[in-house]
Amino acid sequence: MGMRALPNESEFERELAIFQVEHETAQQYFFSFVSLRGISGSNSAVLRSMNETSLFWLTVERAMLESTFIGLGRIFDQRSPHNVDRLIATGTKGRALFSRQALTARIRAASTDLSADAIENLVRDAFEPSTADFRSLRKEIDERRKIYKARYSEVRNKVFAHNEVADLREANALLEGTTVDETKALFSFLDALERALWGLFHNGHEPILRMRPFVLPPPKNVHGRPGEKIYLQVNAILQQITFGHTPKGGSG
C-alpha cells in the first residue's frame, strides 16, 4: 500500500496541470496567428483565396490574437486565480513534496510492478530543492513579467479585455510594442518552466530551465510542441483550401 500523499501535493499537481493547459493553449493561439500571417504574406495564391472570404479570416485572426493576450494575462497577472506565481508559491511552501521520500511514494503508486530496489535506484540521486532554488525560478519569472507588463498587459487590458481603445490607430500603436520574436521567447520560457517543474516533481530532476527556441517552420525531426504542431496544421489547411491538396508533412 502506498504512502499517503503529503499535504498540498494535490494542490501543486493541480496548479501544474492548469499551468500546462494555460501556456500550451495560448501557445496554440499565437502560433496559429503566426502561421496564418506567414503563409498569407508569402504565398499570393493563398492570399487571393483568403481574400474571397476576407471577413471570416479577419475574424479568425482577431480571435487568435485576442486569445493569445488573454492567455498570457491569466499566466502573468498576479490577480488571476491560477497564475504562475501561485504555482511557484505552492511549490515553495510545500518543499517536502520534492523529498526523496515523497518521490518514492509517487513512483510506487504509479508503478506497482517496480521492485523496492528498482525504486531505490531511481530516487537515489533525486534532487531535493531548497528555498533558494525556488527563489531562482521566481527571479526568472519576474524578468518575464516585466516584459509582459511593459508591452503586453496594456494591450490585453485596453484592446482585448475591456475594449477601452476604440480607435484603430491607437490599438495598432499598442500592438506595435510587441514583436513575434519576443512572444516566441516568452512561450519558450513558459514551456521550459513547465517541463522543469514536471521533471522535478515526477522524476526528481534538478529544475534547470532548458529553453528551446521555436524555429518556424519547425524541423521535421524535432518532437513538436503544441505551437509547432498547430503552425504546420494551419499551413496545411490553407494549402488544402487554396490548392485542393495538403503538402507532405503538413508544411508549405
Beta strands, then each sheet from edge to edge (+ up, - down):
end
